Amino acid sequence: TTGYLLWIGRRGILIDPPVDTTQHLRESGVMPKTIDGVVLTHCHADHDSGVFAKLLEEGRTRLYTTPTILASFLKKYSALSGITEDQLRRTFSFQPVRIGQPTAVNGAELYFFYTLHSIPTIGFEAFYGGKSLAFSSDTLYLPSEINRLAETGVISSGRRDALLGFPWHHSMIFHEAGVPPLHTPVAPLAALPPDVKERLYLVHIAKKDVPPDCGLK
Protein backbone atom coordinates (compact mmCIF):
# COMPACT_ATOMS: atom_id res chain seq x y z
CA THR A 1 0.00 0.00 0.00
CA THR A 2 0.99 3.62 -0.34
CA GLY A 3 -0.19 6.43 1.91
CA TYR A 4 1.57 8.73 4.34
CA LEU A 5 0.60 11.02 7.22
CA LEU A 6 2.65 14.20 7.62
CA TRP A 7 2.27 15.95 10.98
CA ILE A 8 2.68 19.73 11.02
CA GLY A 9 2.36 20.99 14.56
CA ARG A 10 -0.75 19.35 15.99
CA ARG A 11 -2.44 18.82 12.63
CA GLY A 12 -1.80 16.28 9.91
CA ILE A 13 -2.20 16.00 6.17
CA LEU A 14 -2.59 12.73 4.32
CA ILE A 15 -0.57 11.97 1.21
CA ASP A 16 -2.17 9.50 -1.24
CA PRO A 17 -4.11 7.73 1.55
CA PRO A 18 -5.18 4.09 1.06
CA VAL A 19 -8.88 3.17 0.96
CA ASP A 20 -9.12 2.13 4.64
CA THR A 21 -7.26 5.15 6.01
CA THR A 22 -9.97 6.26 8.45
CA GLN A 23 -10.04 2.81 10.07
CA HIS A 24 -6.23 2.72 10.32
CA LEU A 25 -6.16 6.19 11.89
CA ARG A 26 -8.78 5.30 14.51
CA GLU A 27 -6.96 2.05 15.37
CA SER A 28 -3.78 4.11 15.85
CA GLY A 29 -5.54 6.61 18.10
CA VAL A 30 -5.62 9.39 15.52
CA MET A 31 -8.97 11.14 15.26
CA PRO A 32 -9.98 12.09 11.70
CA LYS A 33 -10.78 15.65 12.82
CA THR A 34 -7.06 16.25 13.39
CA ILE A 35 -6.45 15.70 9.67
CA ASP A 36 -6.38 19.03 7.87
CA GLY A 37 -6.27 17.90 4.26
CA VAL A 38 -5.14 15.47 1.59
CA VAL A 39 -2.36 15.70 -0.98
CA LEU A 40 -3.02 13.85 -4.25
CA THR A 41 0.24 13.24 -6.13
CA HIS A 42 -1.19 11.48 -9.20
CA CYS A 43 -4.06 9.39 -10.57
CA HIS A 44 -2.90 5.79 -10.34
CA ALA A 45 -5.21 3.50 -8.38
CA ASP A 46 -2.73 2.75 -5.58
CA HIS A 47 -2.53 6.49 -4.90
CA ASP A 48 -5.94 8.00 -5.67
CA SER A 49 -8.54 5.39 -4.65
CA GLY A 50 -8.14 6.25 -0.98
CA VAL A 51 -8.53 9.93 -1.79
CA PHE A 52 -11.89 9.16 -3.41
CA ALA A 53 -12.98 7.12 -0.37
CA LYS A 54 -11.83 9.87 2.01
CA LEU A 55 -13.85 12.52 0.18
CA LEU A 56 -17.02 10.42 0.33
CA GLU A 57 -16.84 9.44 3.99
CA GLU A 58 -15.77 12.71 5.59
CA GLY A 59 -17.00 16.28 5.55
CA ARG A 60 -15.47 18.77 3.15
CA THR A 61 -11.78 17.98 2.89
CA ARG A 62 -9.01 20.26 1.69
CA LEU A 63 -7.51 18.70 -1.41
CA TYR A 64 -4.02 19.81 -2.39
CA THR A 65 -2.95 19.09 -5.97
CA THR A 66 -2.50 20.78 -9.35
CA PRO A 67 -5.43 21.69 -11.63
CA THR A 68 -4.11 19.16 -14.19
CA ILE A 69 -4.14 16.26 -11.72
CA LEU A 70 -7.49 17.33 -10.29
CA ALA A 71 -9.08 17.31 -13.75
CA SER A 72 -7.86 13.73 -14.31
CA PHE A 73 -9.10 12.67 -10.87
CA LEU A 74 -12.59 14.10 -11.43
CA LYS A 75 -12.92 12.59 -14.90
CA LYS A 76 -11.75 9.18 -13.72
CA TYR A 77 -13.93 8.88 -10.61
CA SER A 78 -16.98 10.41 -12.21
CA ALA A 79 -16.78 7.70 -14.89
CA LEU A 80 -16.17 4.93 -12.33
CA SER A 81 -18.82 5.97 -9.81
CA GLY A 82 -21.55 7.60 -11.87
CA ILE A 83 -21.29 10.68 -9.65
CA THR A 84 -21.07 13.87 -11.68
CA GLU A 85 -17.93 15.99 -11.52
CA ASP A 86 -19.96 18.84 -10.02
CA GLN A 87 -21.19 16.54 -7.23
CA LEU A 88 -17.65 15.35 -6.55
CA ARG A 89 -16.43 18.94 -6.30
CA ARG A 90 -18.85 19.52 -3.44
CA THR A 91 -17.02 16.96 -1.28
CA PHE A 92 -13.78 18.93 -1.01
CA SER A 93 -12.22 22.37 -0.94
CA PHE A 94 -9.68 22.58 -3.75
CA GLN A 95 -6.35 24.08 -2.67
CA PRO A 96 -4.42 24.48 -5.96
CA VAL A 97 -0.66 24.17 -5.72
CA ARG A 98 1.66 26.07 -8.04
CA ILE A 99 4.86 24.38 -9.09
CA GLY A 100 7.90 26.01 -7.47
CA GLN A 101 5.85 28.44 -5.38
CA PRO A 102 5.16 28.06 -1.64
CA THR A 103 1.93 26.51 -0.45
CA ALA A 104 1.11 27.37 3.17
CA VAL A 105 -0.13 24.44 5.28
CA ASN A 106 -0.60 24.99 9.02
CA GLY A 107 2.44 27.23 9.33
CA ALA A 108 4.63 25.09 7.11
CA GLU A 109 5.70 25.84 3.54
CA LEU A 110 5.44 23.14 0.89
CA TYR A 111 7.06 23.50 -2.52
CA PHE A 112 5.73 21.13 -5.17
CA PHE A 113 7.52 19.90 -8.30
CA TYR A 114 6.63 17.61 -11.19
CA THR A 115 8.38 14.23 -11.29
CA LEU A 116 9.18 11.86 -14.17
CA HIS A 117 6.35 9.33 -14.39
CA SER A 118 3.89 7.98 -16.94
CA ILE A 119 1.26 10.62 -16.05
CA PRO A 120 1.49 14.05 -14.34
CA THR A 121 2.82 13.44 -10.82
CA ILE A 122 4.03 15.77 -8.08
CA GLY A 123 6.53 15.49 -5.25
CA PHE A 124 7.26 18.17 -2.69
CA GLU A 125 9.66 19.77 -0.24
CA ALA A 126 8.34 20.75 3.21
CA PHE A 127 9.82 23.28 5.65
CA TYR A 128 8.67 23.64 9.27
CA GLY A 129 10.27 24.41 12.63
CA GLY A 130 13.84 24.48 11.35
CA LYS A 131 13.52 21.03 9.75
CA SER A 132 12.82 20.03 6.17
CA LEU A 133 11.66 17.02 4.22
CA ALA A 134 11.72 15.91 0.59
CA PHE A 135 9.13 13.50 -0.79
CA SER A 136 9.80 12.19 -4.30
CA SER A 137 6.43 10.57 -5.06
CA ASP A 138 6.55 8.12 -7.99
CA THR A 139 9.41 9.01 -10.30
CA LEU A 140 12.29 7.69 -12.36
CA TYR A 141 15.56 9.02 -10.99
CA LEU A 142 18.11 7.52 -13.36
CA PRO A 143 20.60 10.13 -14.61
CA SER A 144 21.62 8.18 -17.72
CA GLU A 145 17.99 7.89 -18.87
CA ILE A 146 17.16 11.49 -18.00
CA ASN A 147 20.12 12.69 -20.06
CA ARG A 148 19.09 10.43 -22.95
CA LEU A 149 15.57 11.87 -22.94
CA ALA A 150 17.03 15.37 -23.14
CA GLU A 151 19.48 14.47 -25.89
CA THR A 152 16.70 13.01 -28.02
CA GLY A 153 14.44 16.02 -27.48
CA VAL A 154 11.80 14.24 -25.39
CA ILE A 155 12.34 16.67 -22.50
CA SER A 156 13.88 20.13 -22.40
CA SER A 157 17.25 20.94 -20.88
CA GLY A 158 15.47 22.83 -18.10
CA ARG A 159 13.34 19.79 -17.29
CA ARG A 160 16.46 17.62 -17.36
CA ASP A 161 18.25 19.89 -14.91
CA ALA A 162 15.26 19.96 -12.57
CA LEU A 163 15.03 16.15 -12.55
CA LEU A 164 18.75 15.71 -12.00
CA GLY A 165 18.74 18.32 -9.26
CA PHE A 166 16.65 16.40 -6.75
CA PRO A 167 16.97 18.11 -3.32
CA TRP A 168 19.12 15.64 -1.42
CA HIS A 169 20.06 18.21 1.23
CA HIS A 170 16.95 17.91 3.41
CA SER A 171 16.81 16.75 7.03
CA MET A 172 14.82 13.71 5.92
CA ILE A 173 14.21 12.26 2.46
CA PHE A 174 11.53 9.81 1.36
CA HIS A 175 12.33 8.51 -2.12
CA GLU A 176 10.51 5.82 -4.03
CA ALA A 177 12.22 2.83 -5.60
CA GLY A 178 11.04 0.04 -7.86
CA VAL A 179 11.13 -1.18 -11.43
CA PRO A 180 12.08 1.28 -14.20
CA PRO A 181 11.06 3.00 -16.42
CA LEU A 182 8.19 4.13 -14.15
CA HIS A 183 10.16 3.88 -10.91
CA THR A 184 13.69 4.41 -9.64
CA PRO A 185 16.04 1.41 -9.60
CA VAL A 186 18.05 0.85 -6.43
CA ALA A 187 21.46 1.35 -8.08
CA PRO A 188 21.48 5.17 -8.46
CA LEU A 189 20.20 5.54 -4.90
CA ALA A 190 22.85 3.17 -3.58
CA ALA A 191 25.46 5.34 -5.34
CA LEU A 192 24.51 8.44 -3.32
CA PRO A 193 27.00 9.75 -0.73
CA PRO A 194 26.84 8.13 2.74
CA ASP A 195 25.63 11.33 4.43
CA VAL A 196 22.63 11.44 2.06
CA LYS A 197 21.80 7.77 2.61
CA GLU A 198 21.76 8.38 6.38
CA ARG A 199 18.79 10.74 5.84
CA LEU A 200 17.12 8.68 3.12
CA TYR A 201 14.24 6.22 3.49
CA LEU A 202 13.05 4.13 0.55
CA VAL A 203 9.32 3.81 -0.06
CA HIS A 204 7.16 2.05 -2.66
CA ILE A 205 9.45 -1.01 -2.57
CA ALA A 206 9.50 -4.28 -0.62
CA LYS A 207 12.28 -4.68 1.93
CA LYS A 208 13.30 -7.97 0.31
CA ASP A 209 14.10 -6.12 -2.92
CA VAL A 210 16.69 -3.84 -1.26
CA PRO A 211 20.18 -5.41 -1.19
CA PRO A 212 21.35 -5.69 2.44
CA ASP A 213 24.81 -4.28 1.76
CA CYS A 214 23.87 -1.12 -0.19
CA GLY A 215 23.50 1.24 2.77
CA LEU A 216 19.81 1.91 2.09
CA LYS A 217 16.88 1.49 4.46
Disulfide bonds with the S-S distance in Angstrom:
none
